[in-house]
Every structure is written in structure tokens, then in C-alpha cells.
Amino acid sequence: MKEKFKKYIQLRMDAGEEGLWFSPKRNKNLQLDELKKQMEECRACRLGRYRLNPCFGNGTYNTEIMFIGEGPGFVEDHRGEVFVGRAGKLLDSIIRDNLGLERKDVFITNIVKCHPMKDPSNPEKRGNDRPPTEEETGVCIKKFLEKQMDLIRPSVVVTLGSPSTRTILKRKTGITKLRGNIFEKRFSNTKVKIVPTYHPAYLLRSPSKKAETEKDFKLIKKLL
């Protein structure tokens, strides 16, 4: 009888049901996994109709810090992972050297989860990237990014580059003036501190900006 009862409780826990056995962490993970499934099936905008693999994000759901870029590129679309390639390796290095954390210790995602392409009929074409439209970003933020924030509940959000910073903060100012400052914003039910910094792809082109990025990360570390 005891074993049957334990099995019954386990089944209800696996279903994410709240009760005396309720685990917030477990329930959060289940909800995020369900949200990921919804993203994989999403066709709410034209990006979802042509992409190869949507990119929900990489890392842990149990973290104080979230990094947000603009959108997946060619390699991300083919692998279904965010920030891969040279820019991703540089971001990993920056996080490790300045925060003492690995990719598995943080959560990295983008505003849009699917690859915005100039020619969506040819996802195998290189140099096919384009910025997402306001409609596309609006749909993805509402359906997925806000819910990710509400469930993960980071205390600090780091926006990577001008596009994600402008979108998140709803400002037209460039990243050079916004970086290294702390902003506060509420997303649905979650209030977070936002620190903009340069995108790692930009740092590959302009390595002289790495010193400024290190200053940004010293500020970020103080907030954690």
C-alpha cells in the first residue's frame, strides 16, 4: 500500500500538480519544458514557417542571470542552439573570466526564437540574415520571452548589442551610450535589472571594446 501511494504521489508531481508535495523548482522546469514544446510547434509569424530549428535558449532554468541577443543565425538555425560559433565561444569566455560561471550556470536566449532570413525559401544560403521585424519581435516576446522571464525569474538581464537593447528598453539610443548602465523594467510579473553591453560578434570585429565590456561585467557581478 505504501509503494502504491508513493507511486500515486510521484505521478501527480510529474504532472506538475500543486499540493502538499508541490516543488516550485520542479513545477517551473515542467512549465518551461512545456513552453519549449509550444515554441517548437509555433507558426504565429512567418519566421516559424521557414526556420529549420527554433532556438529556445541554452543553460539552466535555475539562475539569477539571463543573456538576451537578437535572433538565431545560420549555424543556430541548423543546430537549434543559441550563440554557437566564434561569437558564442567568446561570450562563454567573457562569462567565465568575468563572472566565474559556465554556460550551464546561466541562461542565454534571443528575442526571436527563429532565424530571420532575407530569402526564407533557401535556409541553406549563407549571408541570408536580416533583422526581425517589429511584428515578429512583438509576437515572440509576448508568446515566449516574457514567459521565460516569469518562470526563470532572473535578477539581472544582460542585453547583447543594440538591437536587443533597443527592443527590450524601447529606446532608440545606441548601445555605446546605453552600455554599462543599470535599468529596471517589469516584464509581465517579473521586475529585473537590465545591463546592456556589446554583442560578442561586435567584439570580434572591434576587439578594442573588450575593456569596456569587462567594466560592464564588473557591474553585472556586483548585482548578482
Secondary structure, 3 states (H helix, E strand, C coil): CHHHHHHHHHHHHHCCCCCCCCCHHHHHHHHHHHHHHHHHHCCCCHHHHHCCCCCCCEECCCCCEEEEECCCCHHHHHHCCCCCCHHHHHHHHHHHHHHCCCHHHCEEEECCCCCCECCCCCCCCCCCECCCCHHHHHHHHHHHHHHHHHHHCCCEEEEECHHHHHHHHCCCCCHHHHCCCCEEEEECCEEEEEEEECCHHHHHHCHHHHHHHHHHHHHHHHHC
